[in-house]
Amino acid sequence: LIVMSLALSPLHAISPLDGRYWTQLSPLSQYFSEFSLIKYRVLVEIEYFIALVPVIPQLTNFGSDSNGNNNKQDEAYAKLRSVYENFSDADAMKVKEIEKVTNHDVKAVEYFLREVFASNGWTSFQEFIHFGLTSQDINNTSIPLSLKHAIDRSYLPTLKRDVYAPLRKMAEEWKDVPMLARTHGQPATPTTLGKELMVFIERLNNQITLLSNIPYAAKFGGATGNFNAHHVAYPDIDWPSFGDKFVNKDLGLQRMQFTTQIEHYDYIAALLDNVKRINTILTDFSRDVWTYISLEYFHQKVIKNEVGSSAMPHKVNPIDFENAEGNFGLANALCEHLASKLPISRLQRDLTDSTVLRNLGVPFAHTILAFRSLARGMGKLLINKDKISSDLDNNWAVVSEAIQTILRRECYPNPYDALKQLTRTGGEGTKITEAILTEFISGLNVPSAVKEELSRLTPFNYLGVMPDFNTIPDLSKS
């Protein structure tokens, strides 16, 4: 009992996902835990049996009353489905106890369901549980189904709510705030803060759209994918069509037509690569915001009683963006391994996918943690418009691009070289100011109208043109 209590305590969890961060991540256990894997296997086995009832002669009387009428079939189906709909910890533990004897996790599910059938008076139908199937027909349907549910019910809603929506709100709010751009870390042509945030919104839109179009592939075809056992028992049934209907319509997945004993995992790899790209985009965002904070473009709200440094009382560190970056890195390392390993299996099957797939939820857990960190970080940001304006006012040299371009339009001789000489050969410590540019413009041999045009240029209005933000659909509303 002492050992068990230690094992269940967050203080003794090997992974911080099940310890320190458990309260943030517990909803994911509905899709990626041992409990959930057993539950989804039970679901697939039951739905498969129900799909068999109309096509197997020996199952014609399933759900019939004592007179052979099928008027209780729907009631029997509902009772069967209630097994996975109300699946409990006690049920899962019963499966695990059976597994101690079978040393086979999927067979343990079959034996568990045999007990369910026996307790409901369906003993004569027991042999059609798991009929003609191999373990991977169950694993390669239950796992993509749980993954689909995790993406649709947890991952995408969290991404849109915690990251996308507040990021888009900031972009809209600060769309007209002029800001000094930096290329190679050096002052560059001005932009706006909102536009720079919309860069990340567009990138996220592209990747979320791609992610939403990746099929959830499944393998369902017997020991080596050819319905051998099914066909030899019932040669007159079109088993590939049956498999397509069961997987595609009943489960909402996409059955692969040509498989070995296992699914190819190519689409799972594509999904993981896509998740990795989204994480990479948000790592880029985290580093940019971290840099803006260091430039004092953002302040952070001070949280009462929160400690920034054990030694320096004044510190308010950008820890949320750093934590996000760290978790995105861990998630991407795991996504990389899963995506490169899973599609490879010796001949018709080896077991290397099994232990790897049990970790499928880990990169998603680190990703969700990173989303939550970004949400906290963005919630603390306070724009420092004075500092942003000050940096623009201290960098009038960035207007030189505009000046030389207008002079080119006017066919002024060698305008680029003239501006280069002005902005780069003033001597150490010399800074291009508004006054220096005004003097330069006044000395140009151009019409007065052009001089007036050049004189109106400032780092605050040399912002180019910006696309309508509404051209990028707001995915937080979908």
N, C-alpha and C positions, 0 to 999 in steps of 0.2 A: 504494500500500500504506500509505503514511503517512497519507493522508487517511482510508482505511478504518479504520485502527487508532484514529485519533482519534474517528471517528464511533461506534465501538463502545465506547469508553471511558466509564465513568460520569462521569469528570471533564469530559467534553465533551458530555454529553447536554443538550439544550435544556430538557427538562422534568426536574425533580427526581424525578418518578415513575420515569424510566428511568435516573436517576443515583443520587443520594443514597439514595433509598428502594427501589432495585431489589431488594435482597435480601429485603425484606419483601413485595414485590408480585409477584415473578416467577411465582408460581402462577397469577395472573390472566391471564398471557399465553396460557394454554391456551384462553382464551375470547375475548380481545379484541385479539389481535395480528394483524398481516398474515398471519403463518403460520397462525393459527387460522382466520381468515376463508377462506383458500384451502382448508384442510383440510375445513372444514364444507361448503364448496361442492362439493368432491370427494365427500364423503359423500352429499349430497343427489342429485347427478347419478347416482351409482352406485345408490343405493336406488331412484331413479326408473326407471332402466333395468331393474332387477330386477323392479320392479312392473309394467313393460310386458310382460315376457316372456310371462305367461299370457294376455294379451289381444290381442296383435298377431300375426297369422298368420305374418309373416315372421320372427318370433323363436322360433317353435315349436321349432326345432332347436338353439337356443342351449344349449350344454353337452352336446350329444349326442355319442355315440361314432361311429366310422366307419360303423357299421351303422344309424345313425339312432335309437339307443336313448337315452333321456334319463337313463340311470343315472348320468351324470357331471354332471348339472345342479347338484346341491348343491355338488359340488367346484368347479365354475366360479363359483358364487355366493361361496363361501368365498374363492376366489382374488381375485375382484373386491373383496370387502369388506376383504381384507388390504391393499388399496391405501391406504384411509384409516385403517385400524387401525394400520398401520405407517408412516404418512406421515412423511417425514423432511424435514430442512432441504434436502437435495439435491433432493427432489421439489419442494419449494416454490420453490427457485431455478430449477428447470427451467420451472415455470409462469411465473415472472417473466421469464425469458429469452424465452419465447414472447410474453408481453405486450409486450415491446419491439417486436415485429414487428406484432402485431395492434392495439396501442394500445387494447385492450379486455380488462379483467381476467377477465370471465366466459367470453368466447370462448377465452381462453388456457387455461382449465380444460378446456373441451371438447376443444381440440387436444391437450392433455396426455393426456386419456383416450383419444383416438384412437390415440396412440402406445402406450398400455398395451394396447389391444385388438389392435393390429397385432403387438405382441411376443408375444401369447398365441394368435395364430392366429384371432382373431375379426374379421378385417377386414370380412367380409360383413355384420356387424352394426353397423358404425361409425355408419351414418346415423341410428341410433335413439338415439345419445347426444344429449341435449338436444333430443329430438324435440318439435317444436311449441311449444317454450318461448321465453320472453323472459328476459332477464337477471334481471328482478325475481322471476320464479318461483323462481329459485335464491337470490337475495339475501333475499327475503322469507320464505324457509323456513330458510336456513342461519343468518341473524342471530337470529331468535327462538329457534331451537334452541340456539345457543351461549349466548344470554342465559339461557334456561331452565336450562341446565347450570351457568352461572355462579352463578345465584341458588341453585339446589338444592345445588351441590357446594362453593361457596366463600362467597358472601355470607351466607346464613342460618346455616350452621355456624359461621362466624366471629362473627357477631352473638351467637348463642346461647352459644358457648363463651367468648368474650373479654369480653363485656359483660353479657349477660343473667344467666348463671349466677353470676358473682361478685357482681353487684348484688343478686340474690335472696338469696344467702347472707348478705350484710351485713344485708339487711332482716330476715331470720329471726333473725340473731344479736343484733340491736339492737332487736328489736320491743318490748321492755319498758323501754327507756331513755327516761325522760321528758325532754322538751326544750321550751324556750321557742320558741313559734312567732313568726314575724314577718310582719305584713302591712303593706305600705307601708314596710317597713324598721323598723317600730316593734314593741315587745313586744306579743304577742297571746296569746290562749287557748292553754294548753300542749297539746302533742301528744306523740308518741313518734318517735324517730329512725327506727325500723323502719317505722312507718306512712308516714312521709314518703317513704321509699325505695320502698315498695310502690305509691305513686302512680305512679312511673315504670314499675314492673313492669306494672301494669294497662294503662297507656297503650301500652306496647310490645306486650303481648298483643293488644290490639285491632288494632293496625296490622299485626302479623305475620300475624294471622288474615286480615285483608283482603288482604294481599299474597299469601298462599297461595291465595286464591280468584280471582286475576286470571288470565284465560286468556292463553296465548301464541299470539297470532293470526298467521295466515300467509295470504299471497296465492298462489294457484296456479291459473291459468286462461288462460295465453297472453297475447298482446300487449296486449289491453285487457280481459282478464278474462272473455271469453266462450267460450273454447276454440275459437276460429274455425278455426285451423289443424288442430287435432285432429279437429274435426267434419268438415271438408271432406275429410280423408284417410280417416277411418273413421266415417261417419255412423251406423253401427249400434251403436257403442259408447256407453254412457251415461257420458260424460266427467265430468260433475259428480259422479256417484257414485264414479267412479274417483278423482277428485281428493280427495273426502272421505275415502275409505279410505286413500289414500296419506298424506295430511297428518295426519289425525286418529289413525289407528291405527299406521301404519308409523313416522311421525316423532314422534307424541305431541303434536302441536300442534292448533290449531283453525282450520280453513279458513274464511275469510270468503266468503260466497256471492256478494255483489255488490261488485265492486271495479273500480277503473280499472286502469291498468298496474301500480300499486303497492298495497301494503297500506295501510289507513287510518292505522295507527300509534296509534289511539286507546287500545288496551290498553297499548302500550309507554308512552304518555304517562301513563296511569293508574298504571302500575308506578313510573315515575319520580316522579310526585307522591307516591306512597306512600312510596318511599325518602326523599324529601325530608321527609315528615312524621316519619318515624323519626329522621332526622338532626336535625330541629328539637327533638324530644323530648329527644334526647341532648345537644343544645346547652344546653337548659334545665337538664338534669342537671349538665352540666359547670360552668355558671355557679353553680348552687346549691352544689356541692361547693367550688368556688373561694371562695365567700363563707363557707362553714363553716370552711374553712381559715383565712381571714382573721380570723374570730371566735375562732380557736383551739379550735374544737370537734373538729378533727382536727389531729394532728401528721402529719408525713411521715417515713417511714423515711429515714435518711441513708445515701446510697450512697457507700461509700468512694471517694475520688479524684474524685467528681463535683463540678463547680464550679457554684455557683448564680449567682454574679456575678463579673465580672472585676475589680470594684472593692470589693465588700463581702463579705468572707470568710464572714460569718455566714449569708448568705442560703441558704434552701432553698425555691426557688420552685415554685409549682404548675404547672410547665411542661407536664406531660402533659395536664392539662385545658385549658390554653390552646392547645396544639397540636391537640387534638381539636376545639376550637371553630373554629379556623382552617380545618382541613380539612373540617369539616362545612359551613362557609360556602362554600368553593370548590365542593364537591360540589353543594350546593343551587343555586348560581348556574348551574351547567352543567345540572343536572336541569331547572331552570326553563326554560332556553332550549330544550333538547331537547324537553320536553313541550309547549311552545307552538309550536315550529317544525314538528316532524315531521308533525303531522296536516294541515298546509297544503301543498297542491301544486296548481299551476295546471292546470286542466282535467284531462286524463287522466294527466298526469305532467310534472313538471319534474325537474331533477337536483339541486335543493337538498338533498334528503334524503341523497344519497350521501355528500357530504363531511362532513355532520353526523353520520351514523351511524358513520363511522369513529372518532368520538370517544366512542362510547357507553361504552367502558370507563373513560374518564377519571374521571367522577364516582364510579364504583364503586371505583376505586383510591384516591381521596381519602377515601372513606367507610371503606374497609378500614384505611387509615392511622389514621383517627380512632378506629376500634374498638381498634386495637392501643395507641394512646396512652391511651385510657380504661382498658384492661386494666392497663397499667403504673401508671397513676395510682392506680387502686383498690387495686392490690397494695401500694402504699406507705402507705396510710391507717392511722393509729393513732388510735383514739377517745380523746378527752380528757374522761373522765367528770367529772373535778373541775371543769373549766371550764363544762361543760354544767350541772352542778348549781349552781355559783356563780351563773350567770346566772338560773336559776330562783329562787334564794334572794334575789336582788337585785331581784326583780320581783313582789312580793306583790300589786301592784295588779291583776294579771291575774285574781285570784280575785274581783274586784268583780263580774264578770259572773255568777258562780255565786251570790254573795250576793244580788244584786238579783233574780235569777230565783226563788230560794227565797222571798224576801220577796213577790214578786208572787203566788206560789202561796198564801201566807198572807194575801193581800189587804191587805198593808201599804201605807199611802198613799205614793204617789210614790217607790218605792224607787230607780228609775233616777236621778232627780234627786238623791236623798240620796247615792248612791254617786258620782255625777258631781261633786257639790260636794266630797266627801271626797277624791277622787283627782285633781281638777284645780285646786283653788283653795287649795292648801296653801302657796302662795308659792314663789318661786324657790329651788331647792335642796332643797325638801322632798321626801322620798321616802316612799312608803307602805311601812311595814314590818309585820312580823307583830304587833308590839306595838300599832301604831296600829289595825290591823284588829281586834285583840282588844278594845281599848278601845271601838271603834265598836260591835262586836257586843254588848258588855256593856250598852251604853246603849240598845239597841233595846227597844221596848215589844212584845215577843213572848214566847210561852211559853218556859220554860227548856229544853224539849226541842228547840225550834227553835234556840235559842242554842247548845246543844251540837252540833246538826247543823252549824251554820255554823262553829263553832270547829274542827270536824274538817277543814275545807277547807284545802288547801295547794296551792301551785303544783306540788307533786310528785304529788298524787293527783287533781287536777282534770283528768282525761284523757279523760272521755267513754267511749264504747264503741267497740271496734274490730272490724270484720268479721274472720271467720276467714280467715287468709292462704290456706288451702287452697281457698277458693272461687275463687281465681285459678289456673288450671292452670299447672303448671311446664313451660314450653315447652322448657327446656333438656334435658328428659328425653324429648323427642319427636323 
